[in-house]
């Protein structure tokens, strides 16, 4: 919707490396704790209960 309203230049679209974990891509030279704290601060710090229930059966 943003692209339709303001054009493609107005929308932030970061490029993520295909061969690097997201945590490493966020801050390649930063600490693991800083990245997980940043992700947690925006609600990405834990697996939702529904996903844990669904994927829990795949644990060995």
N, CA, C and O atoms as a GROMACS GRO file, in nm:
protein
  240
    1UNK      N    1   0.083  -0.116   0.000
    1UNK     CA    2   0.000   0.000   0.000
    1UNK      C    3   0.089   0.125   0.000
    1UNK      O    4   0.058   0.224  -0.066
    2UNK      N    5   0.198   0.119   0.074
    2UNK     CA    6   0.288   0.232   0.078
    2UNK      C    7   0.348   0.263  -0.057
    2UNK      O    8   0.360   0.380  -0.096
    3UNK      N    9   0.384   0.159  -0.129
    3UNK     CA   10   0.439   0.180  -0.264
    3UNK      C   11   0.336   0.243  -0.356
    3UNK      O   12   0.370   0.328  -0.438
    4UNK      N   13   0.210   0.203  -0.343
    4UNK     CA   14   0.104   0.259  -0.427
    4UNK      C   15   0.083   0.407  -0.396
    4UNK      O   16   0.053   0.485  -0.486
    5UNK      N   17   0.097   0.444  -0.271
    5UNK     CA   18   0.073   0.583  -0.232
    5UNK      C   19   0.193   0.674  -0.258
    5UNK      O   20   0.177   0.785  -0.310
    6UNK      N   21   0.314   0.627  -0.223
    6UNK     CA   22   0.431   0.715  -0.226
    6UNK      C   23   0.541   0.671  -0.321
    6UNK      O   24   0.642   0.740  -0.334
    7UNK      N   25   0.525   0.558  -0.387
    7UNK     CA   26   0.629   0.509  -0.477
    7UNK      C   27   0.727   0.418  -0.405
    7UNK      O   28   0.734   0.416  -0.282
    8UNK      N   29   0.802   0.342  -0.482
    8UNK     CA   30   0.891   0.242  -0.424
    8UNK      C   31   1.007   0.302  -0.346
    8UNK      O   32   1.062   0.236  -0.258
    9UNK      N   33   1.045   0.424  -0.375
    9UNK     CA   34   1.158   0.486  -0.304
    9UNK      C   35   1.123   0.522  -0.159
    9UNK      O   36   1.213   0.536  -0.076
   10UNK      N   37   0.996   0.536  -0.128
   10UNK     CA   38   0.954   0.578   0.006
   10UNK      C   39   0.940   0.460   0.102
   10UNK      O   40   0.921   0.482   0.222
   11UNK      N   41   0.949   0.338   0.053
   11UNK     CA   42   0.930   0.221   0.137
   11UNK      C   43   1.065   0.158   0.169
   11UNK      O   44   1.144   0.129   0.080
   12UNK      N   45   1.091   0.139   0.299
   12UNK     CA   46   1.216   0.078   0.343
   12UNK      C   47   1.212  -0.072   0.312
   12UNK      O   48   1.121  -0.142   0.358
   13UNK      N   49   1.305  -0.119   0.237
   13UNK     CA   50   1.311  -0.261   0.201
   13UNK      C   51   1.456  -0.309   0.213
   13UNK      O   52   1.530  -0.309   0.115
   14UNK      N   53   1.496  -0.350   0.334
   14UNK     CA   54   1.634  -0.393   0.353
   14UNK      C   55   1.664  -0.522   0.277
   14UNK      O   56   1.574  -0.604   0.255
   15UNK      N   57   1.786  -0.539   0.238
   15UNK     CA   58   1.828  -0.663   0.175
   15UNK      C   59   1.889  -0.755   0.279
   15UNK      O   60   1.983  -0.716   0.348
   16UNK      N   61   1.837  -0.875   0.291
   16UNK     CA   62   1.889  -0.971   0.388
   16UNK      C   63   1.975  -1.072   0.315
   16UNK      O   64   1.933  -1.126   0.213
   17UNK      N   65   2.094  -1.099   0.365
   17UNK     CA   66   2.180  -1.199   0.301
   17UNK      C   67   2.117  -1.338   0.311
   17UNK      O   68   2.070  -1.378   0.418
   18UNK      N   69   2.117  -1.410   0.202
   18UNK     CA   70   2.057  -1.544   0.200
   18UNK      C   71   2.141  -1.648   0.274
   18UNK      O   72   2.089  -1.752   0.314
   19UNK      N   73   2.269  -1.620   0.292
   19UNK     CA   74   2.357  -1.718   0.354
   19UNK      C   75   2.396  -1.684   0.497
   19UNK      O   76   2.497  -1.734   0.548
   20UNK      N   77   2.317  -1.600   0.563
   20UNK     CA   78   2.351  -1.555   0.698
   20UNK      C   79   2.226  -1.560   0.787
   20UNK      O   80   2.119  -1.518   0.744
   21UNK      N   81   2.238  -1.610   0.910
   21UNK     CA   82   2.125  -1.607   1.002
   21UNK      C   83   2.080  -1.462   1.028
   21UNK      O   84   2.160  -1.370   1.024
   22UNK      N   85   1.952  -1.445   1.055
   22UNK     CA   86   1.896  -1.312   1.079
   22UNK      C   87   1.970  -1.240   1.191
   22UNK      O   88   1.998  -1.121   1.181
   23UNK      N   89   2.002  -1.312   1.297
   23UNK     CA   90   2.070  -1.249   1.411
   23UNK      C   91   2.205  -1.193   1.369
   23UNK      O   92   2.243  -1.085   1.414
   24UNK      N   93   2.278  -1.264   1.285
   24UNK     CA   94   2.407  -1.214   1.238
   24UNK      C   95   2.390  -1.100   1.138
   24UNK      O   96   2.473  -1.010   1.133
   25UNK      N   97   2.284  -1.103   1.060
   25UNK     CA   98   2.261  -0.999   0.960
   25UNK      C   99   2.220  -0.866   1.024
   25UNK      O  100   2.250  -0.760   0.969
   26UNK      N  101   2.153  -0.871   1.138
   26UNK     CA  102   2.107  -0.748   1.203
   26UNK      C  103   2.225  -0.663   1.247
   26UNK      O  104   2.228  -0.543   1.222
   27UNK      N  105   2.321  -0.724   1.311
   27UNK     CA  106   2.440  -0.652   1.354
   27UNK      C  107   2.560  -0.745   1.348
   27UNK      O  108   2.593  -0.809   1.448
   28UNK      N  109   2.625  -0.753   1.233
   28UNK     CA  110   2.735  -0.847   1.214
   28UNK      C  111   2.847  -0.835   1.317
   28UNK      O  112   2.909  -0.935   1.353
   29UNK      N  113   2.874  -0.714   1.364
   29UNK     CA  114   2.983  -0.694   1.460
   29UNK      C  115   2.933  -0.673   1.602
   29UNK      O  116   3.013  -0.646   1.692
   30UNK      N  117   2.802  -0.686   1.624
   30UNK     CA  118   2.745  -0.664   1.756
   30UNK      C  119   2.738  -0.792   1.836
   30UNK      O  120   2.773  -0.900   1.788
   31UNK      N  121   2.692  -0.779   1.958
   31UNK     CA  122   2.682  -0.896   2.045
   31UNK      C  123   2.547  -0.964   2.027
   31UNK      O  124   2.448  -0.901   1.991
   32UNK      N  125   2.546  -1.093   2.053
   32UNK     CA  126   2.424  -1.173   2.046
   32UNK      C  127   2.319  -1.117   2.142
   32UNK      O  128   2.202  -1.110   2.107
   33UNK      N  129   2.361  -1.078   2.261
   33UNK     CA  130   2.269  -1.026   2.362
   33UNK      C  131   2.202  -0.897   2.316
   33UNK      O  132   2.083  -0.877   2.343
   34UNK      N  133   2.275  -0.809   2.246
   34UNK     CA  134   2.216  -0.684   2.196
   34UNK      C  135   2.108  -0.713   2.092
   34UNK      O  136   2.003  -0.648   2.090
   35UNK      N  137   2.135  -0.809   2.005
   35UNK     CA  138   2.038  -0.842   1.900
   35UNK      C  139   1.913  -0.904   1.960
   35UNK      O  140   1.801  -0.865   1.925
   36UNK      N  141   1.930  -1.001   2.050
   36UNK     CA  142   1.813  -1.064   2.109
   36UNK      C  143   1.734  -0.966   2.194
   36UNK      O  144   1.611  -0.976   2.200
   37UNK      N  145   1.799  -0.871   2.258
   37UNK     CA  146   1.728  -0.768   2.334
   37UNK      C  147   1.646  -0.680   2.240
   37UNK      O  148   1.533  -0.644   2.272
   38UNK      N  149   1.704  -0.643   2.126
   38UNK     CA  150   1.632  -0.560   2.030
   38UNK      C  151   1.511  -0.634   1.974
   38UNK      O  152   1.403  -0.577   1.963
   39UNK      N  153   1.528  -0.762   1.939
   39UNK     CA  154   1.416  -0.840   1.887
   39UNK      C  155   1.308  -0.858   1.994
   39UNK      O  156   1.189  -0.850   1.964
   40UNK      N  157   1.350  -0.881   2.115
   40UNK     CA  158   1.255  -0.898   2.224
   40UNK      C  159   1.176  -0.771   2.252
   40UNK      O  160   1.058  -0.777   2.288
   41UNK      N  161   1.240  -0.656   2.235
   41UNK     CA  162   1.172  -0.529   2.264
   41UNK      C  163   1.058  -0.500   2.167
   41UNK      O  164   0.972  -0.417   2.196
   42UNK      N  165   1.057  -0.567   2.052
   42UNK     CA  166   0.948  -0.548   1.957
   42UNK      C  167   0.858  -0.671   1.948
   42UNK      O  168   0.784  -0.688   1.851
   43UNK      N  169   0.865  -0.757   2.049
   43UNK     CA  170   0.775  -0.870   2.057
   43UNK      C  171   0.823  -0.997   1.989
   43UNK      O  172   0.745  -1.090   1.970
   44UNK      N  173   0.949  -1.003   1.953
   44UNK     CA  174   1.002  -1.122   1.887
   44UNK      C  175   1.097  -1.199   1.977
   44UNK      O  176   1.196  -1.254   1.930
   45UNK      N  177   1.066  -1.201   2.105
   45UNK     CA  178   1.156  -1.264   2.200
   45UNK      C  179   1.120  -1.405   2.239
   45UNK      O  180   1.198  -1.472   2.307
   46UNK      N  181   1.003  -1.453   2.198
   46UNK     CA  182   0.965  -1.589   2.234
   46UNK      C  183   0.877  -1.649   2.125
   46UNK      O  184   0.817  -1.577   2.045
   47UNK      N  185   0.872  -1.779   2.125
   47UNK     CA  186   0.788  -1.850   2.028
   47UNK      C  187   0.645  -1.848   2.080
   47UNK      O  188   0.622  -1.881   2.197
   48UNK      N  189   0.548  -1.811   1.997
   48UNK     CA  190   0.408  -1.815   2.042
   48UNK      C  191   0.369  -1.956   2.085
   48UNK      O  192   0.420  -2.054   2.033
   49UNK      N  193   0.278  -1.964   2.180
   49UNK     CA  194   0.238  -2.094   2.234
   49UNK      C  195   0.183  -2.186   2.125
   49UNK      O  196   0.207  -2.306   2.129
   50UNK      N  197   0.112  -2.131   2.029
   50UNK     CA  198   0.056  -2.215   1.923
   50UNK      C  199   0.166  -2.278   1.840
   50UNK      O  200   0.154  -2.395   1.802
   51UNK      N  201   0.272  -2.204   1.810
   51UNK     CA  202   0.384  -2.259   1.733
   51UNK      C  203   0.461  -2.361   1.816
   51UNK      O  204   0.504  -2.464   1.763
   52UNK      N  205   0.478  -2.334   1.943
   52UNK     CA  206   0.549  -2.427   2.030
   52UNK      C  207   0.473  -2.558   2.039
   52UNK      O  208   0.534  -2.665   2.040
   53UNK      N  209   0.342  -2.552   2.045
   53UNK     CA  210   0.261  -2.673   2.050
   53UNK      C  211   0.270  -2.749   1.919
   53UNK      O  212   0.286  -2.871   1.919
   54UNK      N  213   0.262  -2.676   1.808
   54UNK     CA  214   0.266  -2.739   1.677
   54UNK      C  215   0.401  -2.803   1.649
   54UNK      O  216   0.407  -2.918   1.606
   55UNK      N  217   0.509  -2.730   1.674
   55UNK     CA  218   0.641  -2.779   1.641
   55UNK      C  219   0.707  -2.858   1.753
   55UNK      O  220   0.812  -2.920   1.732
   56UNK      N  221   0.649  -2.857   1.870
   56UNK     CA  222   0.707  -2.930   1.982
   56UNK      C  223   0.718  -3.080   1.956
   56UNK      O  224   0.806  -3.146   2.011
   57UNK      N  225   0.629  -3.133   1.873
   57UNK     CA  226   0.631  -3.275   1.844
   57UNK      C  227   0.750  -3.316   1.758
   57UNK      O  228   0.779  -3.435   1.745
   58UNK      N  229   0.820  -3.217   1.698
   58UNK     CA  230   0.934  -3.248   1.614
   58UNK      C  231   1.066  -3.253   1.690
   58UNK      O  232   1.170  -3.285   1.633
   59UNK      N  233   1.062  -3.220   1.818
   59UNK     CA  234   1.184  -3.223   1.897
   59UNK      C  235   1.225  -3.368   1.922
   59UNK      O  236   1.140  -3.456   1.936
   60UNK      N  237   1.355  -3.391   1.929
   60UNK     CA  238   1.405  -3.528   1.954
   60UNK      C  239   1.434  -3.549   2.098
   60UNK      O  240   1.476  -3.658   2.136
   0.00000   0.00000   0.00000
